[in-house]
């Protein structure tokens, strides 16, 4: 199992007391990725969201990843996601961004795509839509065109329902062999199977705990066997995310997590991701979950909803994900945690966890990509 980091430009309530909160959040997250690169993490994922106040201010993630391409050496830099709906980002512009980032990172870019967070984001670009599944139709029409844009000397062009383009040379072409690995941000079990049939890796932001891996893998790993890849190769890969806190002692880790503002992050998640099934009894915005105390943090650890503890505990918790079949575990870091405590988590995981689980020096996606020639 490989390891990654997930960042999204979360600002939260900090802006109420600090006029530089947005700037600090974005700059701190670049520092976290740079430290993750030094600590042996293989992937960093940067979200693309629009209009989601407090929850995610990382709207121009191509710029963010371009900066990190120069500031890092080995870590793969992924779009988690680029939104390729023509009303949000013209597909040609997306293809150009992906290829450019592939050059700037010298083959370290990962192309994750998706359809937006929920009605607040989608309706900003496609006013009047009443069924958010409408975006699936646009994504389905578009996604298979990217490998053609990258690999055909002159792209043959496209005439679809939602966008069109005459034959054109799409430049630059990707760096080196083939094109970046392709991923899809999936939520429901049918989405995992759909991605697998297309040969796409899955960004499993919807997987909450280890036991969720059972239905993920059942849907994905069976379908991937019969994949008809839309790209140059099959990216047999399931990435899942989990919040993580690692400290020298269990007690310190729990204290850090308890003041990490996790309740507010979860409340904002369901405020904006209104297409996600809302848990029974979950408060409706502007009501929020009550603030977590140490007792609740201990319960979240016991229920395998949070990775938290000293290095030995975190190692055992990560091995549970590996045993369940996750190909990659990416950490979303608690947003209310100090810069020093966040960097401590990254360093401790790099020193005590990653070397005991991920012993392959080659990135899984690089191996898939290299196998095409």
N, C-alpha and C positions, 0 to 999 in steps of 0.2 A: 504494500500500500504506500502511495506517495502522499506528500503533504503540501498544502497550499494555504494562502492567506486571502481573505475576502475583505475588501474595503469599499465604502460607499459614500464617503463624505457626510457622515452623520454629524449633525450639529446639536440637535436636541435643545434643551432649555438654556444652554450656555450663553446664547446670544442675549438673553434677558439681562445679564450682568456684565458681559464682556463684548464690546463692540468689534473686537477682532476675532470672535469665536469662529466664524466661518473660515477665515484665513488660517487660523491655528489648526482647525480640524483637517483641512486639506493638506497642509504642510506636514503635520504629524503623521498622516497616513502615508505620505511618500517616505518618511523616515522609517515607518514600520516595514514597508516593502524592502527598503534597502537593507535593513537589519535581517529580515527573513532570507534575503539572498545570501548574506554572510553566514547565516545559521543553518543553511542546508535545505531550506524549503525549496521545492521544485516549481511551484506555481504561485502567481499572485493574480487575483481576479478583481477587476474594477467595474462597478456597476455603471449603467447609464439610466438615469431617471430625470424626469422633468416635472417641475411645479410641486415637488413633494417637500414642502417646507419642514425643516427640522430633521425629517427622516433621511433624506439623501440630497445633498447639494452637488454631487459628482455628475454633472450633466454632460460635460465635454471630456469623456474618459479617453478619447483618442489623444487629446493633448496631454492628459495626465500620463498615459502609457508611453507617449513619445519621450517625455522627460525621463521616465524610469528606464527606458531603453538605453539611455546614455549613462544613467546613474547606477546601473546594476551590471553584473557580469554573466550569471548563469541561470538565474530564475526565469521561467517562462512567464510572459505577461499576457493575460487573457482579458478579453472583453466579456464581462459578465453582467450585461450583454452589450452588443451593438443592436440597435433596433432597425431592421431593414425594411420596415413598412414604408412604401414610397411617400406617404403623407408625412412621415417623420424624417427619414433620411433616404434620399434617392439611392436605389440599389447600386448604381454605378459609383456614387460617392463612397458607399460602404466598401465596395470591392477595392477602390483606390486606397482607402484608409488602411485596410487590412494588409494589402501588398506593401504599402509604405512602411507600416510598423514592422512587417516581416524583414524589410531591409534594415531599418534602423536598429533592430534587435538582433540581426544576423540569424534569423530562423527561430527566434524565441517567441513569436507571437502565436496565441491561440484564439481562434475566431468563435466566440460564443454568440449566439443570436437568440432572440425571443420576441415577445409581442407587446411588452409594456406591463406596467404594474397593476392597473385597475382602471376604473371608470374616470377618476379625476385626471389621470395622465392621458388616457386614450381620447377622451372627449376634448381635450385641449387641441389635438391635432385633427380629429375626425368628429366634428360636432354633429349631434343629432343621431348618433348610433344608439340603438336601444339594446342590442345584443352584443356583448363584448366578444363573443365567439366570432364575430365578423372579422376580427383581426387574423384569425387562423387562416381564413380564405386568402388574405393578402400574403401572409407569410408562406403558405403552401405554394402559391403561384411564383414566388420569388426565389426561394432558397436554393433550388437546383440550378439557377442561372449563374451563381457565383463561380463554381469551378470552370464553367465555360468561359466566363470573362477572364479568368486567370490563365487558362491553359490554351485557349484558341489564340492563334496569332492575331487574327481579327475576329472579334466577337461577332457572331452571325446576326445579332440583334434579337429583339423580342417585341412581340405584339400581344399584350395581355389585357385583361379587364381593368387592371388598376394602374398599369404603367406600360410604357413602350419605349423602344430605342431602335434607331436604324443601325445597320452594321457600323461598328467603330472599333478602333484599336484601344483597348482599355489598358492604361499604363499608370504605374509601372507593373510589370509582371512580378510575381512573388520571388523571393530570394531562394536560390539553390533549387533543390529537388522539389517537385510537386507544388503543393500549396499548404498553408497552415491547417492544422487539424480543426475540424468543424464540430461544434457542440450546440445543443439546444437546451434552453432553460425549461424544464418540464415540471408539471405539477401533478396531474392525475395519472393513474396507471396507464390509461390508453396513450397518453403522451409519451411515456417511456417506450412503449412498444412501437409507436410511430417513428420516434427518433431512431430506434434500433434498426427498423426496416430500411431507413435511409442511410444507415452506416454512420450515424452521428453519435458522438458522446453526449452524455446527459449531465447538465448542471442541476443537481438535485437539491435546490434550495428548500423544497417542501418536506424533505425528510427530517423529522423531528428527533427521533431516537433510534437506537440500534434495532429494535424490533421492526421498525418501518422498512428496514432493508429487505425483509423477506419478500414483500410484494413488489418492491422495486426490482429486485434481481429476477424474480419469476417472470415479470413482464418483459424485462429488458434482455436478459441473457438468453432466453429461448428465442426471442425474435431476431437477435443479432446473428444467429446461426444462418439465417436465410436472408441476410441483408442484401439489398441491391443498392450499393452505395451511390449517392448522387455525386460524390467527389471522387478523387483519385485513389482513395483507400478507405477502409473501414476503421473508424476510431472506436474500438470496443472499450468503453470507459464510462464509469459512473462515479461522479464526484458528489460528495455530500458535505454539508456544512454543519458545524456545531460551534457554539460559543465555548471559549476556553480561557481558563485562568490557571496559571502555574506559579507557585511560590515555594520558597525553601521548606515551609511547613504547611500542613493541612489547615491549621487554624488561620494562618495568614492568608492563604488562598481564599478561604470562605469569607473572611472579613473584606477582602478586596472585592469579591463578587457581590457581596451584600450592598456595597455602596456603588455598584456599577450601573445603576439605573436601568436594569434589565426589564423591569416592569413597564417603564415608559417606552422603551424600544418596541416591546411586544404590542403595546397599545397603538403606537403609530403604525406598526406593520398592518394591523387589521383596519386601521383608519383608511389606508391607501390601497392595500391589496384586498379590495372588497369582493374580488372574485374567488378568494380563498374561502373554504368552508369555515364559518365562525364557530369556535367551540361553544358548547352549550353553557349559558350563563356568563359568557364573556361580555364585559361592558361595552356599550356603544359610545363612540366618541361624541362629545368631549369627555365623557367619563373614562377613567383609566384604571388599570389594575392597581391594587394597593402596592405600596413599596415593599420589596422583598427584604425580609430579615434573614439572619443566619440560619434560622430553623427552616425557612423555605428553601434556601440555597442547599442545605443538606438533603432536603426532600428531592429537589431537582437532580442532585447528584445520584441519589439512590434510584430514581426513576430513569436514569441514563438520558436525561434531557440537558445535561450540562457537563462538560469536561472541566473538572476543578479539583485541585489538590496539590500535594507535593509531587516531585518528578516521578517517583515510583508509582503513585496512584494514577497520575496522568498517563503513564506508560501502559498500565493495565487497562485503563479506560479506552485508550486508542487501539489497543490490541483487540478489544471487543468489536470495534468497527472493522478491523482487518479480518477477524474471524467471520464476521457477518457477510463479508464479500465486497466491501467498498474498495474501489480502485484508487480513490483519492479522498482524503479527508482535509477539508479546508476550514480554517478557523476564522470565525467572526469574533473580533475582540470586543469585550464589554466597553460600551461607549462612555461610561462615566468613570472609567478607570484612568488614573494618572498616566502621563507619558512614561514615567519611570517604571511603573508596575507593568504596563503593556510591553515595554521593551524587555523587561525581566521574563515575562511569559515566553516571548519569542526566543530569547537566548536559552532559557532552561529547556524548552522543547527541543531546540537545536542540539543542545549538549547531551541530553539524557534520553530522549525519546526517538527522534528520527534515526540516529545511527543503529538502533536496535530493531527497527522495523523496515526502513527503506534502505536496503543494502545495494541496490542497483544504481550505478552511477549514471546510467542513461535514462533520460526521460521517456516514459511510455509512449507519448505521442511522437517523439523524435524517432523512436524505433519503428512505429507504424509508417511514418512519413518516409523514412529512409528505405523501407522495404519495397518501395515502388520502382526502384531502378536497379 
